[in-house]
């Protein structure tokens, strides 16, 4: 993402002392000399279905949502990860990107541009639009993007003064989850245009569980993994889940996805990295 690179460049040339990012916008591998110094408590990490204001239904289950949207709904999302997974629920759906800020996207939805949008619940909640969430998509149906819902603070590696200043705001549980999710993406060689989902959640004060998925762009194949352990081993948990995914065919799925995107396939669009 160009805007992330510009901010990181400013950090490296000491024009700023820290950068605040939505962590899923960040590259899987940070530029040399930069590090994540703190993360804030995680907001809702799930994806959310948003229906037009005129919708007379509030779906309570996946089946009710599918029944409401019908056989060939128009769904606004440019995320390869979301499309690859949701195609399995809505095989006749027409997915297309929707541009603009959140207000613009919601206005277009309400004006009839789409039957539904898929957005990050965290963005909706943080911007005061929680009431527009029609249905939170469970991770069993669509695993979120790595880092979704986490705000991360990036600094120059070795800047002890800024690191010390940030220590009081760091959330250890969210930091461990982000470490596991980013480690998985790095191990898979993924970037911002890959259909990878990963979500680490705490099991207790010490342990976390990571669920992950790699899906073919057309939804025809899915590799899944699950790993758990002490959050002190978060990076290892991510690497372990990545190994399971590779054994389940993720390498071939990702290679095919990259070929399709390079060739200008229909699903090459603005996608999730590591935004609603």
C-alpha positions in Angstrom: 0.0 0.0 0.0 1.5 3.3 -1.1 0.3 5.3 1.8 1.8 2.8 4.3 5.1 3.0 2.5 5.1 6.8 2.6 4.6 6.8 6.4 7.3 4.2 6.8 9.6 6.2 4.7 9.0 9.2 7.0 9.8 7.0 10.0 13.0 5.8 8.5 14.2 9.3 7.7 13.2 10.5 11.2 10.5 12.8 10.0 8.2 11.2 12.5 8.7 9.1 15.6 5.9 6.7 15.3 3.2 5.5 12.9 -0.3 4.3 13.8 -1.7 1.7 11.3 -4.6 -0.6 10.9 -2.4 -3.7 11.1 -3.9 -5.5 8.2 -2.7 -2.7 5.9 0.9 -3.4 6.9 3.3 -5.5 4.8 3.9 -9.1 6.0 7.6 -8.2 6.3 8.4 -4.8 7.7 11.2 -2.7 6.1 14.6 -3.1 7.7 14.9 -0.8 10.7 11.2 -0.7 11.7 9.3 -2.7 14.3 5.9 -3.0 15.8 6.2 -1.5 19.3 2.7 -1.7 20.6 -0.8 -2.8 19.7 -4.2 -1.6 21.1 -6.9 -4.0 22.4 -8.5 -5.8 19.5 -11.8 -4.6 18.2 -14.3 -7.1 16.7 -12.2 -9.0 14.2 -15.0 -10.5 12.1 -16.4 -9.5 8.7 -19.9 -8.1 8.6 -22.7 -8.2 6.1 -24.4 -4.8 5.7 -27.9 -4.7 4.1 -29.6 -1.6 2.7 -31.6 0.4 5.3 -34.8 -0.7 3.5 -34.1 -4.3 4.3 -37.0 -5.7 6.3 -35.0 -8.6 7.8 -32.3 -9.0 10.3 -30.8 -12.4 9.6 -30.0 -14.5 12.6 -28.3 -17.4 10.8 -26.3 -18.1 7.7 -29.3 -19.9 6.2 -31.5 -16.9 6.8 -29.0 -14.6 5.2 -28.7 -16.8 2.1 -32.4 -17.1 1.9 -32.8 -13.3 2.1 -30.2 -12.5 -0.5 -31.4 -15.2 -3.0 -29.6 -17.0 -5.8 -27.6 -14.3 -7.5 -27.1 -11.3 -5.2 -24.9 -8.3 -6.0 -22.3 -8.2 -3.2 -20.0 -5.2 -2.8 -16.5 -6.2 -1.8 -13.1 -6.1 -3.6 -11.4 -8.5 -1.1 -10.0 -11.6 -2.7 -10.0 -13.3 0.7 -13.7 -12.6 1.2 -14.7 -13.5 -2.3 -12.8 -16.8 -2.2 -14.6 -17.9 1.0 -18.0 -16.4 0.5 -18.3 -17.9 -3.0 -18.9 -21.2 -1.3 -22.0 -19.7 0.5 -23.2 -17.7 -2.5 -22.1 -19.6 -5.6 -24.3 -17.4 -7.9 -23.3 -14.1 -6.4 -21.9 -11.2 -8.4 -19.0 -9.7 -6.4 -17.6 -6.3 -7.4 -15.5 -3.6 -5.7 -17.1 -0.6 -4.1 -15.0 2.5 -3.9 -14.9 5.5 -1.5 -14.9 6.1 2.2 -17.3 4.3 4.5 -20.1 7.0 4.2 -19.9 6.8 0.4 -20.0 3.0 0.4 -23.1 2.9 2.7 -24.8 5.6 0.6 -24.2 3.6 -2.6 -25.6 0.5 -0.9 -28.8 2.4 0.2 -29.2 3.8 -3.3 -29.4 0.3 -4.7 -25.9 -0.3 -6.1 -25.7 -3.6 -4.3 -27.8 -6.1 -2.4 -25.2 -6.2 0.4 -21.8 -5.1 1.4 -19.1 -7.1 3.2 -17.0 -4.8 5.5 -14.8 -5.2 8.5 -16.9 -5.0 11.7 -14.1 -3.2 13.4 -14.2 -0.3 11.0 -18.0 0.0 11.3 -17.8 0.0 15.1 -14.9 2.4 15.4 -16.6 4.9 13.0 -19.9 4.8 14.8 -21.8 2.6 12.3 -22.3 -0.5 14.5 -26.0 -0.3 14.0 -25.5 -1.0 10.3 -24.1 -4.4 10.9 -26.9 -6.7 9.7 -25.1 -10.0 10.3 -21.6 -10.7 11.7 -20.0 -13.4 9.6 -18.7 -16.2 11.8 -15.1 -17.3 11.3 -16.4 -20.7 10.4 -17.8 -19.2 7.3 -15.2 -16.5 6.5 -11.9 -16.3 8.4 -10.9 -12.7 8.8 -7.8 -11.1 7.4 -4.7 -11.4 9.4 -4.5 -8.4 11.8 -8.1 -7.4 11.2 -9.4 -5.3 14.1 -5.9 -4.5 15.5 -4.3 -1.0 15.6 -0.5 -1.3 15.6 2.1 1.3 16.4 5.3 1.1 14.3 8.6 2.8 15.4 12.2 2.7 14.5 13.9 -0.4 15.8 16.0 0.4 18.8 14.3 3.7 19.6 14.2 3.0 23.4 12.6 6.4 24.2 9.5 5.8 22.1 9.3 2.2 22.9 9.3 3.0 26.6 6.6 5.7 26.1 4.3 3.1 24.3 4.6 0.3 26.9 1.6 1.4 29.0 -0.8 1.1 26.0 0.4 -2.2 24.7 -2.2 -5.0 24.9 -0.3 -8.3 25.4 -3.1 -10.6 24.2 -3.7 -8.6 20.9 0.1 -8.4 20.4 0.4 -12.2 20.6 -2.5 -12.7 18.3 -1.0 -10.3 15.7 2.4 -12.0 16.0 0.9 -15.4 15.3 -1.2 -14.2 12.4 1.7 -12.3 10.8 4.0 -15.2 11.3 1.6 -17.4 9.4 1.4 -15.0 6.4 5.2 -14.6 6.3 5.7 -18.4 6.4 3.2 -18.8 3.5 5.0 -16.1 1.5 1.7 -14.2 1.4 1.2 -10.5 0.7 -1.7 -8.1 0.2 -3.2 -10.0 -2.8 -3.5 -13.5 -1.4 -6.7 -15.2 -0.2 -5.4 -16.0 3.3 -7.5 -15.8 6.4 -6.1 -16.0 10.0 -7.6 -15.4 13.4 -5.9 -16.0 16.7 -8.1 -15.9 19.8 -7.2 -16.3 23.5 -8.1 -19.5 25.2 -7.1 -18.2 28.6 -4.7 -15.8 30.2 -1.7 -17.7 28.7 -2.8 -19.6 25.6 -4.2 -18.7 22.2 -5.7 -20.7 19.3 -5.1 -19.8 15.7 -7.4 -20.8 12.9 -6.4 -20.2 9.3 -7.6 -20.8 5.8 -6.3 -20.5 2.2 -9.0 -20.6 -0.4 -8.9 -20.9 -4.2 -10.2 -17.7 -5.9 -13.3 -19.5 -7.2 -14.0 -21.2 -3.9 -13.4 -24.7 -5.3 -10.6 -25.7 -2.9 -9.9 -24.7 0.7 -7.0 -25.6 3.0 -7.6 -25.2 6.7 -5.4 -25.3 9.8 -5.7 -25.0 13.6 -2.9 -24.6 16.1 -2.7 -23.6 19.7 -0.2 -23.0 22.5 1.3 -20.4 24.9 1.1 -16.9 23.6 4.8 -16.7 24.4 5.2 -19.1 21.4 2.9 -17.0 19.1 5.3 -16.9 16.2 5.8 -20.7 16.4 2.0 -21.2 16.4 1.7 -19.2 13.2 4.5 -21.2 11.6 2.9 -24.5 12.7 -0.4 -23.5 11.2 1.3 -22.5 8.0 2.9 -25.9 7.8 -0.5 -27.6 8.1 -1.8 -25.4 5.4 1.0 -26.3 3.1 0.4 -30.0 3.7 -3.3 -29.4 2.9 -2.5 -27.9 -0.5 -2.1 -24.2 0.2 1.1 -23.9 -1.8 -0.7 -24.9 -5.0 -3.8 -22.7 -4.2 -1.6 -19.6 -3.7 0.5 -20.3 -6.8 -2.7 -20.5 -8.8 -4.1 -17.4 -7.3 -0.9 -15.4 -8.2 -1.0 -16.7 -11.7 -4.7 -15.7 -12.1 -4.0 -12.2 -10.6 -1.0 -11.7 -12.8 -3.1 -12.6 -15.9 -5.7 -10.1 -15.0 -8.4 -12.5 -13.7 -11.8 -11.3 -12.7 -11.0 -11.4 -9.0 -7.9 -9.1 -9.2 -9.1 -6.1 -7.2 -8.3 -4.1 -4.1 -7.8 -6.8 -1.5 -7.0 -7.4 2.2 -3.4 -7.3 3.3 -2.0 -7.9 6.7 -9.6 -1.9 5.7 -13.5 -2.2 5.9 
